[in-house]
Amino acid sequence: MRSLFFKVFIIFWIAQSLIFIISTALIVRRHFESPPDVLFSALTTSMQSSARDAASAYDSGGCAALRAYGNRIAQTISLQDANGQVLCPDPAFDGLAAAQPATPALATRASGVQVGQRYIWRMPVVASSGRSYTYLVSQPHVPRPHSWYRDLLRFSFPQLPVAIVIGGFTTFALVLLFTRPVVELRKAARRLATGKLDARAAWSPSQSRFFSGDEFDALMHDFNHMAERLESLVDAQKLLLRDVSHELRSPLARLSVALELARDDAGPAMTAHLERIERETERLNLLIGQLLTLSSMEAQERAENFQPVSLNRLLERMIPDAEYEANQRQCTIVFRAAEECAVRGNEELLYRAVENVVRNAIRYTADGSQVEIVLSAAEERGLRQARIDVSDRGPGIPADQLKSIFRPFHRVDAARSPGTGGFGVGLAIAERAVRLHGGELTAFNRQGGGATLRMHLPALATITSPALHPAAHA
């Protein structure tokens, strides 16, 4: 298997080699380049002309004429004879013989030597009289001040910018290569987390060739294998739940018939036991109905038969049934609506979702308390949202279970005491129904005790209706 470590090592090695080669070439060119021929040729030509004029001045008028010519060109000049003797002594040329003894120069180029705090240029010249001299020009030598910043700049430019550019492009290429597979995995994982169990991470052709056989390829393969296994397990669970529920319906029907026959033949002493069997049979039949509903909803990708639905009328139609159940616990239902809210959806699914949430609130609210239902609309993330809040006055929900209550068969009371009833399926049905409508069902604890379950649904229209501001039911 071609290791990802090996690929990264090769890329970095190539990049560092390029940086080293280019930097070395730039350093050598910068620090060991030959003198610029054009400038030096110009200097030589200028000194040759000055040397001929100085020699002619000396031949015609001696040292006085030579010094006058030097003043005219604003330079400290002199001449050497063939033996290296300075013809017109000047302190500016003291120590020249000791620094570099003169020899008969046959070259035609200028040369220089440092003598103390001065720098002396020399140029061989032949005067019009035929005599050979060495033309001397003395200039103060100003040493270049030492600066670590200047030395660093001289050493690092331009090789340091080149190294940064190459390193930057290399890093960008590596980041681009190695983050794209991670992005694909992240997208697939996000789709998997939202319930799309058919999500798979896919390679592009270029990525497939580059990453073939390395750790990224193995990770992608393992992720897809995990997703396939997860999808098959969930599908098997749904199939088992649906098949078991269907199979239980027939025995329950026969049990109900047998129960009626037994009631006709049983004496008064068996009545209580038969009624108990009937209640448990009804509970079991209700559970099977809920399981079949949940199973069919889980198999749907989206709800069908969408049409405009008025949430106000839907709640008003549901409240009488909820009040009947609430009266068994001396509770009351309070409904308030600030606006006329309409959504686009399946009315039967929405009714079942709201009913399950309200019945859950009635089940957990304290005896003699109120269950509040508030319908409103709000602007969230740039979209108009209808919001239904169902609040009870019960013990609340532990913070670590605010999301778990929407899982099938989850009960806040772990002991599953019969006092609260229910099977832990109603909220799962409600959550799935709301999700099929593009909404969200959340739960949070309210101040002063109790819990609130909030439905968010995309609003089709919201129309202010003053007549609905007071409580519609109380």
C-alpha positions in Angstrom: 0.0 0.0 0.0 1.3 3.4 -0.9 1.5 5.2 2.4 0.2 8.8 2.8 3.3 9.5 4.9 5.5 8.5 1.9 3.6 10.9 -0.4 3.8 13.8 2.0 7.5 13.1 2.5 8.2 13.1 -1.3 6.3 16.4 -1.9 8.1 18.2 0.9 11.4 16.8 -0.2 10.9 18.0 -3.7 9.9 21.5 -2.5 12.8 21.8 -0.1 15.2 20.7 -2.8 13.9 23.3 -5.1 14.2 26.0 -2.4 17.8 24.9 -1.7 18.8 24.9 -5.4 17.2 28.2 -6.2 18.5 29.9 -3.0 22.0 28.6 -3.6 22.0 29.9 -7.2 20.8 33.3 -6.0 23.4 33.5 -3.3 26.3 32.6 -5.6 25.1 35.1 -8.2 24.6 37.8 -5.6 27.9 37.4 -3.7 30.3 36.1 -6.4 29.3 37.9 -9.5 32.0 39.5 -11.7 32.5 43.3 -11.7 30.1 45.1 -14.0 32.2 45.5 -17.2 30.3 48.5 -18.5 30.9 50.7 -15.4 34.5 49.6 -15.1 35.2 50.3 -18.7 33.7 53.8 -18.3 35.9 54.4 -15.3 39.0 53.3 -17.2 38.2 55.5 -20.2 37.7 58.5 -17.9 40.9 57.9 -16.0 42.9 57.4 -19.3 41.7 60.9 -20.5 42.6 62.5 -17.2 45.9 60.7 -17.1 46.9 62.0 -20.6 46.0 65.6 -19.6 47.8 65.3 -16.3 51.0 64.0 -18.0 50.9 66.8 -20.6 50.5 69.4 -17.9 53.4 68.0 -15.9 55.6 67.9 -19.0 54.8 71.5 -19.9 54.8 73.1 -16.4 56.0 70.6 -13.8 54.3 70.1 -10.5 52.7 73.5 -10.4 50.9 72.8 -13.7 49.9 69.3 -12.4 48.5 70.7 -9.2 46.6 73.4 -11.1 45.1 70.7 -13.3 44.1 68.7 -10.2 42.3 71.8 -8.7 40.5 72.3 -12.0 39.1 68.8 -11.9 38.6 68.9 -8.1 40.8 65.8 -7.4 44.0 65.0 -5.5 46.3 63.7 -8.3 50.0 63.0 -8.9 52.3 61.0 -11.1 54.8 58.2 -10.6 57.8 57.7 -12.8 58.9 54.3 -14.1 60.8 53.6 -10.8 57.7 54.1 -8.6 58.8 57.5 -7.3 56.0 60.0 -6.7 57.0 63.0 -8.8 55.1 65.7 -6.9 55.0 64.6 -3.3 51.7 65.0 -1.4 50.7 63.7 2.0 47.7 62.0 0.3 50.2 59.5 -1.4 52.3 58.7 1.6 52.7 55.0 2.1 51.9 54.1 -1.4 55.2 52.4 -2.1 55.0 50.3 1.0 51.4 49.3 0.3 51.9 48.3 -3.3 55.3 48.9 -5.0 54.8 50.2 -8.5 56.0 48.2 -11.5 56.1 49.2 -15.0 52.6 48.7 -16.0 51.7 47.3 -19.4 48.0 47.0 -18.6 45.6 49.6 -19.8 43.0 49.1 -17.0 42.7 51.0 -13.8 43.7 49.4 -10.4 43.4 50.6 -6.9 44.8 50.0 -3.4 43.8 51.1 0.1 46.5 53.1 2.0 45.4 54.0 5.5 42.2 56.0 5.4 42.6 56.7 1.6 42.0 54.8 -1.6 44.5 55.4 -4.4 43.6 54.6 -8.1 46.4 54.0 -10.5 46.4 54.2 -14.3 49.4 53.7 -16.6 49.8 56.5 -19.2 52.3 57.5 -21.9 52.6 61.3 -22.4 52.9 63.0 -25.8 56.6 63.3 -25.1 56.9 59.6 -25.0 57.6 59.3 -21.3 55.8 56.6 -19.2 54.0 57.6 -16.0 51.5 56.1 -13.6 48.6 58.5 -13.0 47.5 58.6 -9.3 44.2 59.7 -7.9 43.7 59.8 -4.1 40.3 59.7 -2.5 39.2 59.4 1.1 38.2 55.9 2.0 34.8 55.9 3.9 34.3 52.5 5.4 30.7 51.1 5.0 29.0 51.2 8.4 28.2 47.7 9.7 24.4 47.0 10.1 22.9 43.6 10.9 19.7 44.7 9.2 21.6 45.5 6.0 23.6 42.3 6.2 20.5 40.3 6.8 18.7 42.0 3.9 21.7 41.4 1.6 21.9 37.8 2.5 18.1 37.1 2.5 17.0 39.0 -0.6 15.9 37.7 -3.0 16.4 34.1 -1.9 14.1 34.4 1.2 11.1 35.7 -0.8 11.7 32.9 -3.3 11.7 30.3 -0.5 8.5 31.8 1.0 6.7 31.7 -2.3 7.8 28.1 -3.1 6.9 27.0 0.5 3.6 28.8 0.3 2.6 27.2 -3.0 3.7 23.8 -1.7 1.7 24.2 1.5 -1.3 25.4 -0.5 -1.1 22.3 -2.7 -0.8 20.0 0.2 -3.7 21.6 2.0 -5.8 21.5 -1.1 -5.0 17.8 -1.7 -5.5 16.6 1.8 -8.5 18.7 2.9 -10.7 17.8 -0.1 -11.1 14.2 1.0 -11.8 15.4 4.5 -14.5 17.8 3.2 -16.1 14.9 1.2 -16.1 12.8 4.4 -17.6 15.7 6.4 -20.4 16.2 3.8 -21.2 12.5 3.8 -21.1 12.3 7.6 -23.5 15.4 7.9 -25.9 13.7 5.5 -25.7 10.5 7.4 -26.4 12.4 10.7 -29.6 13.9 9.2 -31.0 10.5 8.6 -30.0 10.0 4.9 -28.5 6.5 5.4 -27.7 6.2 1.7 -25.1 8.8 2.0 -21.6 7.7 0.7 -18.3 9.5 0.4 -17.2 9.5 -3.3 -13.8 10.2 -4.9 -13.3 12.4 -7.9 -11.2 10.8 -10.7 -8.1 12.8 -9.9 -8.4 12.1 -6.2 -9.0 8.4 -6.8 -5.7 8.2 -8.8 -3.6 10.2 -6.3 -5.0 8.7 -3.0 -5.5 5.1 -4.3 -4.2 2.6 -1.8 -3.2 5.0 1.0 -4.7 5.9 4.4 -7.3 8.3 3.0 -8.5 5.7 0.6 -8.8 3.2 3.4 -10.6 5.7 5.6 -13.1 6.5 2.8 -13.7 2.7 2.2 -14.2 2.1 6.0 -16.6 5.1 6.2 -18.7 3.8 3.2 -18.6 0.3 4.7 -19.8 1.7 8.1 -22.6 3.6 6.3 -23.7 0.5 4.4 -23.7 -1.6 7.6 -25.7 1.1 9.5 -28.2 1.4 6.7 -28.7 -2.4 6.6 -29.1 -2.6 10.4 -31.7 0.3 10.5 -33.6 -1.2 7.5 -33.6 -4.6 9.2 -34.9 -3.0 12.4 -37.7 -1.1 10.6 -38.6 -4.3 8.7 -38.7 -6.3 11.9 -40.8 -3.7 13.7 -43.3 -3.6 10.8 -43.5 -7.3 10.4 -43.9 -8.0 14.1 -46.6 -5.4 14.4 -48.5 -6.8 11.5 -48.1 -10.4 12.8 -49.4 -9.3 16.2 -52.6 -7.8 14.8 -54.2 -11.2 14.0 -53.6 -12.8 17.4 -55.0 -9.7 19.1 -58.1 -9.8 16.9 -58.6 -13.5 17.9 -57.9 -12.6 21.5 -60.6 -10.0 21.5 -63.1 -12.5 20.1 -62.1 -15.1 22.7 -62.4 -12.4 25.4 -66.1 -11.7 24.4 -66.9 -15.4 24.4 -65.3 -15.8 27.8 -67.3 -12.9 29.1 -70.5 -14.6 28.1 -69.6 -17.8 29.9 -67.8 -16.4 32.9 -69.4 -15.8 36.3 -69.3 -12.5 38.3 -66.1 -13.6 40.0 -64.2 -13.5 36.6 -65.5 -10.1 35.5 -62.7 -8.1 37.1 -60.0 -10.3 35.5 -61.7 -10.2 32.1 -61.8 -6.4 32.3 -58.2 -6.3 33.1 -57.4 -8.5 30.1 -59.5 -6.2 27.9 -57.6 -3.1 29.1 -54.2 -4.7 28.5 -55.4 -5.9 25.1 -56.5 -2.4 24.2 -53.1 -1.0 25.3 -51.3 -3.6 23.3 -53.5 -2.8 20.2 -52.8 0.9 20.7 -49.1 0.3 20.9 -49.1 -1.8 17.7 -51.0 0.9 15.9 -48.4 3.5 17.0 -45.6 1.2 15.9 -47.2 0.8 12.5 -47.6 4.5 12.2 -44.0 5.2 13.2 -42.7 2.5 10.8 -44.7 3.9 7.8 -43.5 7.5 8.6 -39.9 6.4 8.9 -40.1 4.9 5.5 -41.2 8.2 4.0 -38.7 10.7 2.7 -41.3 13.5 2.6 -45.0 13.8 3.4 -47.5 13.6 0.5 -50.7 15.4 -0.4 -49.5 18.8 0.7 -52.1 21.6 0.8 -52.7 24.8 2.8 -53.6 24.0 6.4 -54.8 26.6 8.9 -53.1 25.8 12.2 -55.8 27.8 14.1 -58.6 25.7 12.9 -56.6 22.5 13.3 -55.9 23.4 17.0 -59.5 24.4 17.6 -60.7 21.0 16.2 -58.2 19.1 18.4 -58.8 20.9 21.7 -62.2 19.4 22.5 -60.7 15.9 22.5 -57.8 17.1 24.6 -60.1 18.7 27.1 -62.0 15.5 27.5 -58.8 13.7 28.5 -57.6 16.6 30.6 -60.9 16.6 32.7 -60.0 13.1 33.9 -57.1 14.8 35.9 -59.0 18.0 36.7 -56.8 19.9 34.3 -57.7 22.7 31.8 -56.5 23.6 28.4 -55.7 27.2 27.6 -55.2 28.1 23.9 -54.0 31.5 22.7 -53.3 32.6 19.2 -51.9 36.0 18.2 -52.1 35.5 14.5 -53.8 33.5 11.8 -51.1 31.0 10.8 -51.2 28.7 7.8 -48.7 26.1 6.6 -48.5 23.8 3.6 -48.6 20.2 4.6 -50.6 17.1 5.3 -53.4 17.9 7.7 -53.7 14.4 9.2 -50.0 14.2 10.0 -50.0 17.6 11.5 -53.1 16.9 13.6 -51.5 13.6 14.9 -48.2 15.4 15.7 -50.0 18.2 17.7 -52.3 15.7 19.4 -49.4 13.6 20.6 -47.5 16.6 22.0 -50.7 17.9 23.8 -51.5 14.4 25.2 -47.9 14.1 26.5 -48.3 17.5 28.3 -51.6 16.4 29.8 -50.0 13.1 31.0 -47.2 14.9 32.8 -48.7 18.1 34.1 -49.7 18.3 37.8 -53.2 17.5 38.8 -55.5 20.6 38.7 -53.0 22.7 36.6 -53.1 24.1 33.1 -51.7 23.0 29.8 -51.0 26.1 27.7 -51.0 26.1 23.9 -49.7 29.2 22.2 -49.7 29.8 18.5 -47.6 32.6 17.1 -45.3 33.5 14.2 -41.7 34.8 14.1 -39.0 35.6 11.6 -36.1 33.2 12.0 -33.1 33.0 9.7 -34.9 35.2 7.2 -37.9 32.9 6.9 -41.4 33.2 8.4 -42.0 30.4 10.9 -45.2 29.3 12.6 -44.6 28.3 16.2 -46.7 26.2 18.5 -45.7 26.1 22.2 -47.3 23.4 24.4 -46.4 24.0 28.0 -47.2 21.9 31.1 -46.8 22.3 34.8 -45.1 19.0 35.5 -41.7 18.0 36.9 -39.8 19.1 33.8 -37.2 17.2 31.8 -33.6 16.4 32.8 -31.3 18.6 30.8 -29.4 15.6 29.4 -32.6 14.1 28.0 -34.1 17.1 26.2 -33.2 15.5 22.9 -33.6 11.9 23.8 -37.3 12.2 24.5 -38.0 12.1 20.7 -36.4 8.6 20.4 -38.9 5.7 20.2 -39.6 4.0 23.5 -37.6 6.6 25.5 -39.3 7.5 28.8 -38.0 10.1 31.2 -39.1 7.9 34.1 -36.7 5.0 33.7 -38.8 2.7 35.8 -41.7 3.2 33.3 -44.2 3.5 36.1 -47.8 3.1 35.0 -48.8 6.4 36.6 -47.8 8.4 33.5 -48.8 5.8 31.0 -47.8 5.9 27.4 -45.2 3.8 25.5 -42.6 6.5 24.5 -43.7 6.4 20.9 -46.0 9.4 20.6 -43.3 12.1 20.6 -41.2 10.1 18.1 -44.2 10.1 15.8 -44.7 13.9 16.3 -41.0 14.6 15.7 -41.0 12.6 12.5 -44.2 14.3 11.3 -42.8 17.8 11.9 -39.5 16.9 10.2 -41.4 15.6 7.2 -42.9 19.1 6.9 -39.4 20.8 7.0 -39.9 21.8 10.6 -38.3 21.1 13.9 -39.6 19.9 17.3 -37.6 20.9 20.4 -38.0 20.8 24.1 -36.9 23.0 27.0 -37.7 23.5 30.6 -39.7 26.6 31.5 -39.1 28.9 34.5 -41.3 28.2 37.4 -41.5 24.4 36.6 -42.7 22.3 33.8 -41.6 21.8 30.2 -42.4 23.4 26.8 -42.4 21.5 23.6 -42.0 23.9 20.6 -42.9 23.1 17.0 -41.4 25.2 14.2 -43.1 24.9 10.8 -42.5 27.0 7.7 -45.4 29.4 7.5 -47.4 29.8 4.3 -49.1 33.0 5.4 -49.6 34.9 8.7 -52.6 37.3 9.0 -53.2 39.4 12.1 -56.6 38.6 13.5 -57.6 40.7 16.5 -60.5 38.4 17.3 -58.1 35.7 18.1 -56.0 37.6 20.6 -58.0 36.5 23.6 -58.0 32.9 24.7 -60.0 30.8 22.4 -60.5 28.1 25.0 -60.0 28.2 28.7 
